[in-house]
Amino acid sequence: MAEIIRIDESTTRIEDGQVRFFLLEGREKALLIDTGMTTADAKEIAESLTDLPVVLLNTHADRDHIAGNKAFDETYMSPAEEENYIANGYDGSRGRIIPVRERDIIDLGDRPLEIIDNPGHTPGSIAILDVNRRVLIGGDAIQDGNIFMFGKYRNIRQYAESLQHIQSYRNRFDTVYASHGTFEVGPEMIDLLISGAKEIIAGNVTGTEVDMFGRKACLYRFPYAGFLCDL
């Protein structure tokens, strides 16, 4: 069962096992960022927490972020993520996709949220800058857990480049809300993840073979986070 934790009077995190998602409230509407891994009732949960109309945005379309999408008539999502969404069961019955791209603003009413393209973990991964609160919601890309970088749609070189791109926003946020691992991590985590990805790309580190849901992957574990990559 999902655990609901208030971050502040207008921001909530919803813990769904090993993944979390967020509800952000403005003056006019609320935005649910992802719908979790097992929470088919994510919309119902969100609507129980606010009197505002609730809209949906997905950081990306991996299965552990879209469990409750079907309850929505539409979702904001990068158009580059549609193929991954289809691969994970989207057939049009989950509502239409409203495309969002770099620098698009979703304003909840005195709460502007800016979209930042962040491909690599998946082709259409995005981060969301909560402008006035100086918070970056980083999806799966920025965390201290094990970041999935194996299988179709993953590209570790693009991932490293995307994190370097996010560094251009560094003076606009003070903390990062992560979808996995520790809820809140510092911006310095981005530097560490770039360094780790580059070490893997350069072949300077040795990983360990692990089984992930019946599939073999290579875990590169650093003191600050891990990367699950193709063997």
WOCOR-V495518 format. One record per backbone hydrogen bond with DSSP energy under -0.5 kcal/mol. NH is the residue of the N-H (numbers start at 1). CO is the residue of the C=O. E is the energy in kcal/mol with one decimal. If there is no record, write none. Layout:
nh=NH co=CO e=E
nh=NH co=CO e=E
This chain:
nh=3 co=15 e=-2.4
nh=5 co=3 e=-0.5
nh=5 co=13 e=-2.8
nh=7 co=11 e=-2.6
nh=8 co=11 e=-1.8
nh=11 co=8 e=-1.1
nh=12 co=23 e=-2.4
nh=13 co=5 e=-2.9
nh=14 co=21 e=-3.3
nh=15 co=3 e=-3.0
nh=15 co=13 e=-0.6
nh=16 co=14 e=-0.6
nh=16 co=19 e=-3.2
nh=18 co=16 e=-0.5
nh=19 co=16 e=-1.2
nh=20 co=179 e=-1.9
nh=21 co=14 e=-2.1
nh=22 co=33 e=-1.6
nh=23 co=12 e=-2.5
nh=24 co=31 e=-2.8
nh=25 co=10 e=-2.7
nh=26 co=29 e=-2.4
nh=27 co=109 e=-2.6
nh=28 co=108 e=-2.6
nh=29 co=108 e=-1.9
nh=30 co=53 e=-2.8
nh=31 co=24 e=-3.2
nh=32 co=55 e=-3.2
nh=33 co=22 e=-3.3
nh=33 co=31 e=-0.6
nh=34 co=32 e=-0.9
nh=34 co=57 e=-2.6
nh=35 co=65 e=-2.1
nh=40 co=38 e=-1.4
nh=42 co=39 e=-1.7
nh=45 co=41 e=-2.5
nh=46 co=42 e=-2.6
nh=47 co=43 e=-2.7
nh=48 co=44 e=-1.2
nh=49 co=45 e=-0.6
nh=49 co=46 e=-1.3
nh=50 co=46 e=-0.6
nh=53 co=28 e=-0.6
nh=55 co=30 e=-2.6
nh=57 co=32 e=-2.6
nh=58 co=76 e=-2.7
nh=65 co=62 e=-2.2
nh=66 co=63 e=-1.0
nh=67 co=36 e=-2.7
nh=69 co=66 e=-1.6
nh=71 co=68 e=-1.3
nh=72 co=69 e=-2.3
nh=75 co=96 e=-2.1
nh=76 co=56 e=-2.8
nh=77 co=98 e=-2.1
nh=81 co=78 e=-1.9
nh=82 co=79 e=-1.3
nh=85 co=81 e=-2.3
nh=86 co=82 e=-2.7
nh=87 co=83 e=-2.3
nh=88 co=84 e=-1.3
nh=89 co=86 e=-1.9
nh=90 co=85 e=-2.5
nh=95 co=92 e=-1.1
nh=96 co=73 e=-1.9
nh=98 co=75 e=-3.1
nh=98 co=96 e=-0.5
nh=99 co=97 e=-0.7
nh=100 co=77 e=-1.2
nh=103 co=115 e=-3.1
nh=104 co=101 e=-2.5
nh=106 co=113 e=-2.7
nh=107 co=105 e=-0.6
nh=108 co=106 e=-0.6
nh=108 co=111 e=-1.9
nh=113 co=106 e=-1.9
nh=114 co=129 e=-2.4
nh=115 co=104 e=-2.7
nh=116 co=127 e=-2.5
nh=118 co=125 e=-2.7
nh=120 co=122 e=-1.7
nh=121 co=118 e=-0.5
nh=125 co=122 e=-1.3
nh=126 co=59 e=-1.8
nh=127 co=116 e=-2.7
nh=128 co=137 e=-2.3
nh=129 co=114 e=-3.0
nh=130 co=128 e=-0.7
nh=130 co=135 e=-3.2
nh=131 co=112 e=-1.4
nh=131 co=129 e=-1.4
nh=134 co=130 e=-1.1
nh=134 co=131 e=-0.8
nh=135 co=130 e=-1.4
nh=136 co=175 e=-2.3
nh=137 co=128 e=-3.2
nh=137 co=135 e=-0.5
nh=138 co=136 e=-0.8
nh=138 co=177 e=-1.8
nh=141 co=138 e=-1.2
nh=143 co=141 e=-0.6
nh=147 co=145 e=-0.6
nh=147 co=226 e=-2.9
nh=149 co=147 e=-0.6
nh=149 co=228 e=-3.2
nh=154 co=151 e=-1.4
nh=155 co=120 e=-2.6
nh=159 co=155 e=-2.2
nh=160 co=156 e=-2.2
nh=161 co=157 e=-2.1
nh=162 co=158 e=-2.5
nh=163 co=159 e=-2.2
nh=164 co=160 e=-1.9
nh=165 co=161 e=-1.8
nh=166 co=162 e=-2.3
nh=167 co=163 e=-1.3
nh=168 co=165 e=-1.6
nh=169 co=166 e=-2.1
nh=170 co=167 e=-1.6
nh=172 co=169 e=-2.7
nh=173 co=170 e=-1.0
nh=174 co=134 e=-3.1
nh=175 co=134 e=-0.9
nh=176 co=185 e=-2.5
nh=177 co=136 e=-2.6
nh=178 co=176 e=-0.6
nh=178 co=183 e=-2.8
nh=179 co=139 e=-1.8
nh=185 co=176 e=-2.5
nh=189 co=186 e=-2.0
nh=190 co=187 e=-1.6
nh=191 co=187 e=-0.6
nh=192 co=188 e=-1.7
nh=193 co=189 e=-2.6
nh=194 co=190 e=-2.3
nh=195 co=191 e=-2.3
nh=196 co=192 e=-2.5
nh=197 co=193 e=-2.6
nh=198 co=194 e=-2.3
nh=199 co=195 e=-2.0
nh=200 co=196 e=-2.0
nh=201 co=197 e=-2.6
nh=202 co=198 e=-2.3
nh=203 co=199 e=-0.6
nh=203 co=200 e=-1.1
nh=204 co=199 e=-2.4
nh=205 co=199 e=-0.5
nh=208 co=219 e=-2.2
nh=210 co=217 e=-2.8
nh=212 co=210 e=-0.5
nh=212 co=215 e=-3.7
nh=213 co=211 e=-0.6
nh=215 co=212 e=-1.0
nh=217 co=210 e=-2.5
nh=218 co=229 e=-3.3
nh=219 co=208 e=-3.2
nh=219 co=217 e=-0.5
nh=220 co=218 e=-0.6
nh=220 co=227 e=-2.9
nh=221 co=219 e=-0.7
nh=222 co=220 e=-0.6
nh=222 co=225 e=-2.9
nh=226 co=145 e=-2.6
nh=227 co=220 e=-2.3
nh=228 co=147 e=-2.8
nh=229 co=218 e=-3.1
nh=229 co=227 e=-0.7
nh=230 co=149 e=-0.7
